[in-house]
């Protein structure tokens, strides 16, 4: 029987539409999950318009739901287990998911909040890990009001770093001090001391400015490019003491990292901020809010009947 899904359609207003797709057939190391909630990322919007996801293919990476068929090889969670997953084609009522791409949702964590963790949470965790996070580090997080940014601020603060959160406006900086930011700046105004690590999701001219603020031996982790603007480095900007600009993508299965993040969220050590929530039939509204940007935190869709 077919299931409903959000598929890529360049003729649609947001390049995505609801459609019916074949019911997935799981492989031996996969479970079948009925998805209740899914989270929308800037990368999904880019995937829909850039051709990275083919026309007619199911979009999405972040999903939470319930296992309705266990893996044939005996691995993974049992039927009835609530899980969160980072998997391709997540925006569907039912998805076949590799057992090492998901984690059980602990008691006390709502599925809607769990669904906000995969891409943004794993990106923040792995980017900070790659940057060599430590208690003696000064860490700059750009786009700190977004999904990756809010997680990065909290995780860096928990590691004992001095955290500088950069946002586009005073309103978008609300809650970041409580999340662990030692400084909250509009853009990079007032930042004149070097930083040891940058988690950048903005790109463009702010990426160039952040590079100029980087201390010798430091690194910029480029996890996104929400500005949509080119980054133009002046001559000799890359000549000098060694420092690095690193491209970033989530590679390999994320189940182990998802388990860590979900556990932290359930215990109250990691706040999951949802700035937009509604039915997936309002995808265009969610996409526009995310692009605006009018969303602080994550945009989460409920799959099922409109409400």
N, C-alpha and C positions, 0 to 999 in steps of 0.2 A: 504494500500500500504506500502511496506517496505521502511525504511529509512537507509541511510548509517551511520555507527558508527565505532568507534575504540573499538575493543573487545579484551579480553585477549586470547592469543594463545601462549602457551609455546614453540611451534615449530618455531615461528617467531623470527627474529634476536633480536628484542627488546621486545619479548614476547607480542607483540600487532600487530594487523592487521586490515585493513579496511574490513568491512563486511556489509551485509544487515541484519537488525533486524526488527521485527514487528513495525509498527507505534504505538506509545504509546497511551493508552486510559486513559485520566485524570480522577481522582476521583472528588467528589463534591467540595473539597477545593483546587483543583489544576488548574493551567492554563497550556495551551499548548504553548510552546515557540519554534519558529524557531531560532536555535542557529547560530550566525554569527562568534563568536570567543570563543575560550576556552584557558585556561591557564594550562600549565603543571607544576606539582610539583614533588619534590623528592619522596613524599609519593605515588604518582601515579605509579612511576617506581617500588617502593618497593611492592605496592599492586599487580602489574602484575606478579611479580616473586615469591612472598611469598605465594600465594594461598589465600590471604585475599579476593581477588575478584575472583569468580569462573571462570573457563575456559568458554569462550563464552559470558561472561557478559560484558556489556559496562563499560569502564573505565572512570575515571575523576570526578572532583568535581566543577571546576570553569567554568562558562558559562556566556555569554552575548548574547542577541538576542532580538527578537520582539514577543510579545504576539499575537498569531493567534487564540486563543480560550480562552475566559474568563472562570472563575470558575463558575460551575453550581449553587453554593450556593450564588452567588452574591458578594463574597468577592474578594479582590485583584484588580489588575490593569485591565484596559479595553483593548480590542483588539487594536493593533497598538502601545502600550506602549513599549518603549525600557527598558529592565530590565537586571540586573545582579543577579546571583544566586549562592548559594553554595548548591549543590545537588548531590546525587549519580548518576552515569551514565551520566555525563555531556557531554561526548565526542560523541554526536550524533547530526544529523541534526535537529531532533525535540525531545523535552524532556517534559514530564509532571512534573511540579514543584509545590510543596506546596506554597501557597501564602505567608506564613510567612518565607519562605526560600529565598526570593528575595526582591530586592528593585528597585525602578525606577531609571534609569540613568539620572542624571540632565543634563540640557542643558550645553554645553561646555565640556562635558567629552566624549571622543571617546569610542565606544564599545570595541575596542581592549585594551584600558587602563583599562576600567571598568572590563574586564574579568580577569585582573591580581590581582584584589583586594580580592576575597573571602577567599581562604585558608590562603594565606600569610598575608593579612591585618587583618583578624579576629584573626588569631593566635597571631600576634604581639599585637593587641589591648587587647585581653583577658589575655595574659600572663603578660603584664605590669600591668593590673588591678589586677591580682591575686598576683603580687609581691608587691602590695601596693605602687604604684608609687606616688612620691611627689616631690616638688621642692627642698627638702633638701637631695635627694637621689643621691648616686653614682651608676650608672647603667652600667654594662658591657654587651655588645651585641657581642656574638661570631658569626662567619660566617656572619659578618655584610654586606658583599657585595651581599648576596643572597636576595631573595624576602622577607622573614620574617625579615631578618636583616635590610634591608634598611627601611622598614616600622617602625620597632621597634626604630631605631635611630631617625627618624623624630618625632614619637609620644612621645618618652621620652623627647626629646629636647623641644617640644611644652609644655610639662608639667613642664618644668623648671628644669629637672634633669641635673646633670653633666654626660654626655654620653661618654663612652669609647668604641670605635668600634675596634674589633679585626678581622683582615683579614689574608689571606694566603700569600699575596704578596703586594708590593707597588702599582702595577698596579690595583689590585682589591680594593684598598682603594680610588681610584679616585672618587671624588664627595661626599664623606662622610662628609668632613668638611662642605661643602656647605649645606648638608642635616641636619646638626645640631650637628655632633660629636665634642666634645671638644678635644678629643684625638683619633688618629688613630694609632693602633699598629700592627706590624707583629706578629702574635701569641699573646702571653702575655708578650713579651719582654719589660722590663722596668716598668712593673706594679708591684709596691711594696706596695701600700696603699690598705687597705681593701675596698671592694665594698659592697653596701647594697642589690643589686639585680643583678642577671645574667639571661639573656635570651639566652639560649644555643641551637644552632641547629647543633652543630658539634659532640658532644659526644666524646668517646674515652679518650685519655690522656688529651685533653684540658678541658673536663668536670671535671676531677680530679683536674687539676690545678686551675680551676675556683672555685671549692669547697673550696680549701685551701685559696683562697683570700677572701672568704665571711666573712663579719663582723658578730658578734653575733646578732641574731634576723633576719638575712637576709635570702634570699631564692634564689635557682636556679630553674628556670622554664625550664624543658627539653622539647623543642618543636620539636626537630628533632635529627638525628644522621647521618649526611652526611658523616662522616669519615668512617663509617662502621667498626670501630675498637672497641674492648672491652675497658671498663673503669675499671681499676684495682686500687682500693683504698688500700693504705698501712695500716697495722694494726694500730688501734687507730685513724684513720683519722676521724671517726665519733664520737669520744669521746671528749667532751668538751662543751663549751657554746652552748646553743641551736641555731640551724639554720636548714634549711630544704632544701631537694632536692625533687621537685615536678614533678611527671609525668604530661603530658599535652595531652589533646585531645579536639577537638572542639565538644562540646555536645550541643544538642538542636538546634533550628532554629536560623539562623544568620541574618534574614532580618533586624532587627533593627540596628545591628552593621554595616551591609552593607550600610544602608542608611547614617549612620554617616560618614563612610569612603568615600563613593561616593560623598557626599556633600563636604567634605574636599578636595578631589581631584579636583572636579569641580571648587572650589574657589581658587585653587592654593596653599592650605595649606599643601597638601600631594602630593609629586612628585611620579609618577608611572614610574619606570625605566624598559624599555623593552630591554633585551640584545639579544634576538633572536626572529625573527618574520618570519613566512612563512606559506605555506599551510599545512594542516594536512596530506597530502600525503607524507610529509617529516618528519613524526613522528620520524623515526630512527635518523635523523640528529638532531632534537631537543633534543631527549633523550641523545644522545652522548654529545652534547654541555653542557647539564645540568650536566651530570655525570662528565665531563672533569676535573675540572669545567672550562668552557670557557664562562659562562654567568654571567654577573653582572646584578642583577635584575631578571626579569621574562622572561620566554619563552612563547610566545603567538602564537597560531595557528589560521589561518583563515579557516573556514569550507566552503567547496564549491569547485569550479573548481580549479585545480592546477594553480600556477602562479610563 
